Amino acid sequence: MSISAELKFHYESGCLIVIATGCYLIDHKESALKTVAAAIKARSARALLTDMRGLTKPYGFMDRYQLGELAGRYLSKVPIATLNRVDQLDPEHIGQVVAKNRGASAEVFTDEAAAYTWLKQYQTLPK
């Protein structure tokens, strides 16, 4: 699988938006999050929003736990949020809890407008 085919990067007013599709993010978690971390560093992004609604592979408890752990390891320097479908949610929020326990500031959204409202607080105004 190609990273470029399943992880699309978009910069908007100082923030990074990653659109994740397919199964790369689930099958290659560490590589994917290292790539996202490098993109944050390269562009000095102030926040990260990852849209996971396009993921095609179901993911379970351990996937969420590992994503939270890796988010804490690689993405703790910026506030992060995920945008998910309702059917992707975990009622225990294990990924979010693990990420926060590892030092990340993590939020989870199912409403696109709410996710982008969250992101706006970190955006820089155009000069």
C-alpha positions as CSV (number, residue, x, y, z in Angstrom):
1,M,0.0,0.0,0.0
2,S,1.1,3.5,-0.8
3,I,1.2,6.1,1.9
4,S,0.3,8.8,-0.6
5,A,-2.8,6.9,-1.7
6,E,-4.2,6.4,1.7
7,L,-3.0,9.4,3.7
8,K,-3.7,12.8,2.2
9,F,-2.1,15.8,3.8
10,H,-3.7,19.3,3.6
11,Y,-2.4,22.4,5.4
12,E,-4.9,25.1,6.4
13,S,-4.0,28.3,8.2
14,G,-1.1,26.7,10.2
15,C,-2.9,23.4,10.9
16,L,-2.5,19.9,9.4
17,I,-5.5,18.0,8.2
18,V,-4.9,14.3,7.3
19,I,-7.5,12.4,5.4
20,A,-7.0,8.6,6.1
21,T,-8.6,6.1,3.7
22,G,-8.2,2.4,3.1
23,C,-6.4,0.4,5.8
24,Y,-2.8,1.8,5.8
25,L,-3.3,3.7,9.1
26,I,-4.5,0.5,10.8
27,D,-2.1,-1.9,9.2
28,H,1.0,0.3,9.5
29,K,0.2,2.4,12.5
30,E,3.8,3.4,13.6
31,S,4.9,4.2,10.1
32,A,1.8,6.2,9.4
33,L,2.1,8.2,12.7
34,K,5.8,8.9,12.1
35,T,4.9,10.2,8.7
36,V,2.3,12.5,10.2
37,A,4.7,13.7,12.9
38,A,7.3,14.5,10.2
39,A,4.7,16.5,8.3
40,I,3.8,18.4,11.4
41,K,7.4,19.2,12.1
42,A,8.2,20.2,8.4
43,R,5.3,22.7,8.3
44,S,5.4,23.8,12.0
45,A,1.7,22.8,12.3
46,R,-0.1,24.1,15.4
47,A,-2.7,21.3,15.5
48,L,-3.7,18.1,13.7
49,L,-7.1,16.9,12.6
50,T,-7.2,13.3,11.2
51,D,-10.3,12.4,9.3
52,M,-10.7,8.6,9.7
53,R,-14.1,8.3,8.2
54,G,-12.7,6.8,5.1
55,L,-11.0,3.8,6.8
56,T,-12.2,0.6,5.2
57,K,-10.8,-1.9,7.7
58,P,-12.6,-2.4,11.0
59,Y,-10.4,-1.8,14.0
60,G,-10.7,-3.0,17.6
61,F,-9.5,-2.5,21.1
62,M,-5.8,-3.2,20.5
63,D,-5.7,-1.0,17.4
64,R,-7.2,1.9,19.3
65,Y,-4.8,1.3,22.2
66,Q,-1.8,1.2,19.9
67,L,-2.9,4.3,18.0
68,G,-3.3,6.1,21.3
69,E,0.1,5.0,22.5
70,L,1.7,6.0,19.2
71,A,-0.1,9.4,19.3
72,G,1.4,10.0,22.7
73,R,4.8,9.0,21.5
74,Y,4.9,10.9,18.2
75,L,2.2,13.6,18.3
76,S,2.2,15.0,21.8
77,K,3.7,18.4,20.7
78,V,0.4,19.5,19.1
79,P,-3.3,19.2,20.0
80,I,-4.8,16.4,18.0
81,A,-8.3,15.3,17.1
82,T,-9.9,12.6,15.0
83,L,-13.1,12.8,13.0
84,N,-14.9,9.4,12.9
85,R,-18.1,7.8,11.8
86,V,-20.4,6.9,14.6
87,D,-19.9,3.2,13.9
88,Q,-16.2,3.6,14.5
89,L,-16.6,5.0,18.0
90,D,-15.5,3.1,21.1
91,P,-17.7,3.9,24.1
92,E,-14.8,3.6,26.4
93,H,-12.6,6.0,24.3
94,I,-9.6,3.8,24.9
95,G,-7.5,5.4,22.2
96,Q,-8.2,8.9,23.5
97,V,-7.5,7.8,27.1
98,V,-4.2,6.2,26.2
99,A,-3.1,9.2,24.1
100,K,-3.9,11.6,27.0
101,N,-2.1,9.3,29.5
102,R,0.9,9.5,27.2
103,G,0.9,13.3,27.1
104,A,-1.1,14.0,24.0
105,S,-4.0,16.5,23.9
106,A,-6.6,14.4,22.1
107,E,-10.2,14.9,21.1
108,V,-12.7,12.7,19.2
109,F,-15.5,14.0,16.9
110,T,-18.2,12.5,14.8
111,D,-19.6,15.9,13.7
112,E,-17.5,17.5,10.9
113,A,-18.6,21.0,11.8
114,A,-17.6,20.5,15.4
115,A,-14.2,19.1,14.4
116,Y,-13.5,22.1,12.2
117,T,-14.7,24.5,14.9
118,W,-12.2,22.8,17.3
119,L,-9.5,23.2,14.7
120,K,-10.2,26.9,14.1
121,Q,-9.0,27.8,17.6
122,Y,-5.5,26.8,16.5
123,Q,-5.5,28.3,13.1
124,T,-3.5,31.4,12.3
125,L,-5.1,34.3,10.5
126,P,-3.8,35.1,7.0
127,K,-1.6,38.1,6.9
